[in-house]
Each structure stands twice: as structure tokens, then as C-alpha cells.
Amino acid sequence: MNPAYRGRFAPSPTGALHAGSLVAALASWLDARAQHGQWLVRIEDVDTTRCLPGMAQIILQQLATCGLASDLPVIYQSQRSARYQQALDALVATSLAYPCACTRKNIETALQHNGQHKPRHGELIYPGTCRAGLRGQAAHAWRLRTDIYVENQPPALIDSALPATNSKVLDDARAKGCTRHSAAHAPNLSPLGPPTSPASPGQPAALLHWHDRWLGPQQQHVAAEVGDFILKRADGCFAYQLAVVVDDADQGITDVVRGTDLADNTARQILLQRALGCPTPRYLHTPLVLGANGEKLSKQNGAQPLDLTDPLRALNLAARTLGLSTCTSNAAMALQQWVTQWRTLAGLPTTRQTNKMPAHHGGRLVNS
């Protein structure tokens, strides 16, 4: 195994895996195997209100039927609430998170007062109403301040990663006095002003730039396009953004390979990584499988559970979405064939000395 690579697949047990989720699972597994790294499975059941009893085991069995098994024990977000609370407490202690009393209606009213309206398919951009305090109201949720620049930490190092259940990873990262990424892998948080001007912790944040290995250069102004986002909801559930950042740090994840529908979360997660002093992994967002209505195939628009009476057929469909060839032998041989194709497509060395990571441009993967 390559000690410098650790990837993961993190399904939510709100329904069985379908054709779209198998594409993400296969891509993340291939990327790990092509670089002789580790591949982990994490069950993202932090939102217990949406999860179905027994579904996690069904998903794990589906993966096993396809020949995809986690290299380390599976962890469950529903068992890690104390860890997420510790991370939230750390953000509150550094004034990077604050309680919010706003309801959805309050936010809509404030935005209308400012002449802003919610896009038809967009999110409500939180205007920062409670940054200065609750004004005697009860807190409904907790939010991250997105208007403050925070330096990032170096890339994740597998050898120094602690078990996912350890509660001291983030504190240890801070204690090491790490500062930022190497130039080859660093997302670049641009301060206000000329792009080349240095930024210091505490400066206002502007555009966040990062490189996606499939999509290429990306950027987002989180404060302007999203606003201060929720870390803990009014019903007591921790938000996906907080849970996934803490889990990736605790597990030493170096590479996140997932569907393009999650690409918009990346900037928020990088900001949160910086606020917590966590390393930022490399990102690769894969093409989506579309439903009959032209939208992303999902449980919400009638995606059917995988038919695994013939695992090779299901895997071939996923492989074609990723630009890989069809295999007619068996699932095990197909997986090995696709590892070689992925390595070639990505321009990766054929030896175990894998130092560069691939990026995707114009329909092909190239080294970054």
C-alpha cells in the first residue's frame, strides 16, 4: 500500500445504492488502487431522521457483491456526535462559529429588505444577522463565519493520522505548528486586493481557489454565494459539512473522489478545514448518471436499487460513465483491468512510487 494515499466512499443509508452511486464508489476505489493506496468506507448517517434501519448493511453487502471492500473497519457518523461537538466547541472558542436565532422566514425577510431574493434552485444566502449576538433570542443553530481568512494546514499524512475514533487529531495538528500546503497541492485562498498580495489570519476572505482533478480550476466566494453556513441544526443534528471535514481529518483522507453533484460543497469544506486546522485533501468530482428527466439520478427522482444478479453488468455501466472500456470476463478481472486503464488515463507511474496526482482537462486526465 502507498502510505501517501487514502481515499474513501461515504454513502448515506437513506436508500440502497443505485447506478449513480456505484459510479462514485467505483471511481474512488479505482483511484486508490491505481495509486496503491487505501480505500475506506464510511457510513454518513449523521442525519438520523433520513436514514433507514438496516440500510447501511444492505449498502455494504452491495459493495461486497461488486468486489469493493473497505481496507479498514467501517465507521458510522451516528456514533461520533461527541467528536463533532468537540470540533464545534473549538470553533466557538476561537470566535469562528456562533449561535443563530434566525428561522428560515427571518432570513427570507432580511434578504428581501436588502433587495435580495432566493434563486429558483439556489440557497438562501445567510446575511450574517446573528454575528453580533442573539439580541435576547434563543439559539436555533450554530454557523461558521465565512468572512474571516484562516491559513490552511499541510496535506494529510497517513503515517501520522490517528484512528478515526481518537478525539485529539485536530488539537494535535494545531500543536505541530503547521502552516500551509506545499505549492503543488495548496488551494489558494485569495485575500481582497491583488492576487499576489499576502494574506494573514483575520483578514476578510474573498475568492477561494482550488484545483479539481477532473473539473480543473475552481473558485467560489463562499461569504457572498453561500453565507455563514450551518454546523449544527436546530433539531440537534450536526450538519454534513462539519461531520465530513472532521471525519476526513480523523481518518487521514488524502483524496476525495465523489460525484459532481457534491462539487459545490468543496469550498465550504476547505474553509472549515482551515478554521479547524485540518489538512485539505485533493478533490476529484466524477460525471453523474442522469435520469430520464435529464437530472441527476437519485433516490429522490426514482432511482432504482442496483440489480446485482449480474455484478459485472452493473460495474460495466459504471465504468462506461467514467470513460473506461467494457469487460466481458468477470467482475474481479474487470476491476483489475480498469485499475490499469485508470492508471494509464491518469498518467500515473506503473511502479509503486506514486508522487504526482492526476488532473482532468478536456476529457482526459493529466498530471498536475
C-alpha positions in Angstrom: 0.0 0.0 0.0 1.1 3.6 -0.7 1.3 5.3 2.6 0.7 8.7 0.9 -2.8 7.9 -0.4 -6.0 7.2 1.4 -9.4 7.6 -0.2 -12.9 6.9 0.9 -16.5 6.2 -0.2 -19.1 7.7 2.1 -22.7 6.7 1.3 -25.8 7.8 3.2 -28.1 5.0 4.3 -31.2 6.7 3.0 -31.7 4.0 0.4 -29.8 1.3 -1.4 -27.0 2.1 -3.9 -28.2 2.9 -7.4 -26.4 3.2 -10.7 -25.2 6.8 -9.9 -23.7 5.9 -6.5 -21.9 2.9 -8.0 -20.0 5.3 -10.3 -18.7 7.2 -7.3 -17.8 4.1 -5.4 -16.0 2.6 -8.4 -14.1 5.8 -9.2 -12.9 6.2 -5.7 -11.9 2.5 -5.4 -10.0 2.7 -8.7 -8.2 5.9 -7.8 -7.0 4.3 -4.6 -6.0 1.0 -6.2 -4.3 2.7 -9.2 -2.0 4.5 -6.7 -1.6 1.5 -4.4 -3.4 3.3 -1.6 -6.0 2.5 0.9 -9.8 2.7 0.3 -12.1 3.3 3.2 -15.9 3.1 3.5 -17.7 5.5 5.9 -21.4 5.4 6.5 -22.7 9.0 6.6 -25.7 8.6 8.8 -25.3 11.9 10.8 -28.8 12.9 9.7 -30.6 10.1 11.6 -34.0 11.5 10.6 -33.5 10.4 7.0 -31.7 7.1 7.5 -33.5 3.8 7.1 -33.0 0.9 9.6 -30.7 -1.8 8.2 -29.8 0.1 5.1 -26.1 0.5 6.0 -25.7 -3.2 6.0 -27.5 -3.5 2.6 -25.1 -0.9 1.1 -22.1 -2.8 2.5 -23.4 -6.0 1.0 -23.9 -4.3 -2.4 -20.3 -3.1 -2.3 -19.1 -6.6 -1.4 -21.0 -8.1 -4.2 -19.2 -5.8 -6.6 -15.8 -6.7 -5.1 -15.4 -3.4 -3.3 -14.5 -3.8 0.4 -13.1 -1.3 2.8 -9.4 -1.7 3.8 -10.2 -0.6 7.4 -13.2 -1.0 9.7 -16.2 1.0 8.6 -17.1 4.0 10.8 -20.5 5.4 11.3 -21.2 9.1 11.8 -24.1 8.4 14.1 -21.5 7.1 16.7 -19.3 10.3 16.5 -21.5 13.1 17.9 -19.1 13.8 20.7 -16.3 14.3 18.2 -18.3 16.8 16.2 -19.3 18.6 19.4 -15.6 18.9 20.3 -14.9 20.4 16.9 -17.8 22.9 17.2 -16.6 23.9 20.7 -13.2 24.6 19.3 -14.7 26.9 16.6 -16.8 28.7 19.1 -13.8 29.2 21.4 -11.9 30.9 18.5 -14.9 33.0 17.6 -15.2 31.3 14.2 -18.6 29.9 15.0 -21.6 31.5 16.6 -25.2 30.7 17.7 -28.0 31.8 15.4 -31.6 32.5 16.3 -32.8 33.0 12.7 -35.6 31.0 11.3 -35.9 30.5 7.5 -38.6 33.1 7.4 -36.3 35.6 9.3 -33.6 35.0 6.6 -36.0 35.5 3.7 -37.3 38.7 5.3 -33.8 40.1 5.9 -32.8 39.3 2.3 -35.9 40.9 0.9 -35.2 44.0 3.0 -31.7 44.1 1.4 -33.2 43.7 -2.1 -32.0 40.1 -2.5 -34.1 37.2 -3.5 -33.6 33.4 -3.3 -32.7 32.0 -6.8 -35.2 29.5 -8.0 -32.9 26.5 -7.5 -30.4 28.2 -5.2 -29.9 28.5 -1.4 -30.8 31.3 0.9 -27.6 33.3 1.4 -27.4 33.9 5.1 -26.9 37.7 5.7 -24.9 37.3 9.0 -27.7 38.6 11.2 -26.6 36.9 14.4 -22.8 37.5 14.0 -23.1 40.3 16.5 -25.2 38.4 19.0 -28.7 36.9 19.6 -30.3 40.1 20.8 -32.0 38.2 23.6 -33.4 35.4 21.4 -32.8 31.7 21.8 -30.3 30.0 19.6 -31.7 27.7 16.9 -28.5 26.6 15.2 -24.7 27.2 15.0 -23.0 28.8 12.0 -19.4 29.2 10.7 -18.2 32.7 10.0 -17.2 32.7 6.3 -15.8 36.3 6.3 -12.6 35.6 8.1 -9.3 34.4 6.4 -7.8 31.4 8.1 -4.5 29.8 7.0 -4.6 26.1 6.0 -2.6 23.2 7.2 -0.3 20.9 5.2 -1.6 17.8 3.3 -2.8 14.9 5.3 -0.1 12.4 6.2 -1.3 8.8 6.6 1.6 7.8 8.8 0.7 10.5 11.4 -3.1 10.0 11.2 -4.7 8.7 14.3 -7.7 6.3 14.5 -11.0 7.8 13.4 -12.3 7.5 17.0 -9.5 9.4 18.5 -10.6 12.8 19.8 -7.2 14.6 19.7 -6.4 14.8 16.0 -7.4 18.4 15.4 -5.7 19.6 18.6 -2.5 17.7 17.6 -2.5 19.3 14.2 -2.6 22.7 15.8 0.1 21.8 18.3 2.5 20.8 15.5 2.5 24.5 14.3 1.8 23.6 10.7 1.2 26.4 8.4 0.1 25.6 4.8 0.2 23.2 1.9 3.2 22.7 -0.4 2.8 24.7 -3.6 1.9 21.7 -5.6 -1.2 20.8 -3.7 -2.3 24.0 -2.0 -5.7 25.6 -2.5 -5.2 29.3 -2.8 -7.4 31.5 -0.6 -7.1 34.9 -2.3 -7.3 37.9 0.1 -9.1 41.1 -1.0 -6.7 43.1 -3.2 -4.1 41.9 -5.8 -3.9 38.1 -6.2 -0.2 38.2 -5.3 -0.6 40.1 -2.0 -0.1 38.0 1.1 -2.9 37.4 3.5 -2.9 37.0 7.2 -5.3 35.2 9.6 -8.1 37.5 10.4 -8.2 39.3 7.0 -11.5 39.3 5.1 -11.9 36.3 2.8 -12.6 36.7 -0.9 -12.5 34.1 -3.6 -11.4 30.7 -2.7 -9.5 28.9 -5.4 -8.8 25.2 -5.7 -7.9 22.6 -8.3 -10.3 19.7 -9.1 -8.5 16.8 -10.6 -11.4 16.2 -13.0 -13.1 19.6 -13.4 -9.9 21.7 -13.4 -9.6 25.1 -11.7 -12.5 26.1 -9.5 -13.4 29.1 -7.4 -16.2 30.3 -5.1 -16.8 33.3 -2.9 -18.4 31.5 0.0 -19.3 34.5 2.0 -21.1 36.1 -1.0 -22.6 33.0 -2.6 -23.5 30.9 0.5 -23.0 33.0 3.6 -22.3 31.7 7.1 -23.4 28.1 6.8 -24.9 25.8 9.5 -22.7 23.5 11.5 -25.4 22.2 13.9 -29.1 22.3 13.2 -32.0 23.4 15.3 -33.0 19.7 15.8 -29.6 18.9 17.3 -28.2 17.1 14.3 -24.7 18.1 13.2 -24.5 19.3 9.6 -23.0 17.3 6.8 -20.2 19.9 6.3 -18.9 19.7 9.8 -19.1 15.9 10.1 -17.4 15.2 6.8 -14.5 17.6 7.5 -13.9 16.1 10.9 -14.1 12.6 9.6 -11.8 13.2 6.7 -9.2 14.7 9.1 -9.5 11.9 11.7 -9.2 9.2 9.0 -6.3 10.9 7.3 -8.1 11.1 3.9 -5.8 12.5 1.3 -8.1 12.2 -1.8 -11.8 12.7 -2.1 -13.4 11.2 -5.2 -17.1 11.8 -5.5 -19.9 12.9 -7.8 -20.1 16.3 -9.4 -23.3 17.0 -7.5 -21.1 17.4 -4.4 -18.6 19.8 -6.0 -20.4 22.9 -4.7 -19.7 21.7 -1.1 -15.9 21.8 -1.7 -15.3 25.5 -1.0 -17.3 25.3 2.3 -15.3 22.3 3.4 -12.0 23.9 2.6 -13.0 26.9 4.7 -14.0 24.7 7.5 -10.8 22.7 7.2 -8.8 25.9 7.6 -10.9 27.0 10.6 -10.2 23.7 12.4 -6.6 23.5 11.4 -7.2 20.4 9.3 -5.3 19.3 6.1 -7.1 19.8 2.8 -7.3 16.6 0.6 -7.2 16.6 -3.2 -10.6 16.6 -4.9 -11.9 14.8 -8.0 -15.6 15.0 -9.0 -16.8 12.4 -11.4 -19.6 12.7 -14.1 -23.1 11.9 -13.0 -25.6 9.3 -14.2 -28.7 11.2 -15.4 -32.3 10.1 -15.0 -35.0 10.1 -17.7 -35.8 13.8 -16.8 -32.2 14.8 -17.6 -31.4 15.5 -13.9 -29.0 13.6 -11.6 -30.2 10.1 -11.0 -31.0 10.0 -7.3 -33.3 8.4 -4.7 -35.5 11.5 -4.9 -36.2 11.1 -8.6 -36.9 7.4 -8.6 -33.5 5.8 -9.0 -33.9 2.0 -8.6 -31.6 0.0 -6.4 -28.7 -1.8 -8.2 -29.7 -5.0 -9.8 -26.7 -7.2 -8.8 -27.9 -10.5 -10.1 -25.1 -9.8 -12.6 -22.5 -7.6 -10.8 -20.3 -7.4 -14.0 -23.2 -5.8 -15.9 -23.7 -3.1 -13.2 -20.0 -2.5 -13.0 -19.7 -2.1 -16.8 -22.4 0.5 -16.8 -20.5 2.5 -14.1 -17.2 2.0 -15.9 -18.6 3.4 -19.2 -19.7 6.6 -17.4 -16.0 7.0 -16.3 -14.8 6.5 -19.9 -13.5 3.0 -19.3 -13.9 0.1 -21.6 -16.4 -2.8 -21.2 -15.1 -6.0 -19.8 -16.6 -9.4 -20.7 -14.7 -11.7 -18.3 -15.8 -11.5 -14.7 -16.1 -8.8 -12.0 -12.7 -9.5 -10.4 -10.8 -9.4 -13.7 -12.8 -6.3 -14.8 -11.7 -4.4 -11.7 -8.1 -5.2 -12.3 -8.4 -4.3 -16.0 -9.9 -0.9 -15.0 -7.2 -0.2 -12.4 -4.7 -0.4 -15.3 -6.8 1.8 -17.5 -7.3 4.3 -14.8 -3.6 4.4 -14.1 -2.9 4.9 -17.8 -5.7 7.5 -18.2 -4.3 9.4 -15.2 -0.7 9.2 -16.5 0.3 7.5 -13.2 3.6 5.6 -12.9 3.3 1.9 -13.2 5.6 1.4 -10.2 4.7 1.9 -6.6 6.5 5.3 -6.4 3.4 7.5 -7.0 4.4 11.1 -6.3 2.1 13.1 -8.7 -1.6 13.2 -8.7 -3.7 13.4 -11.9 -6.0 16.2 -13.0 -8.7 16.1 -15.7 -8.9 18.6 -18.5 -10.8 18.5 -21.7 -11.9 14.9 -21.4 -8.6 13.4 -20.3 -6.7 13.0 -17.1 -3.2 14.6 -16.9 -0.7 15.0 -14.1 -1.0 18.2 -12.0 
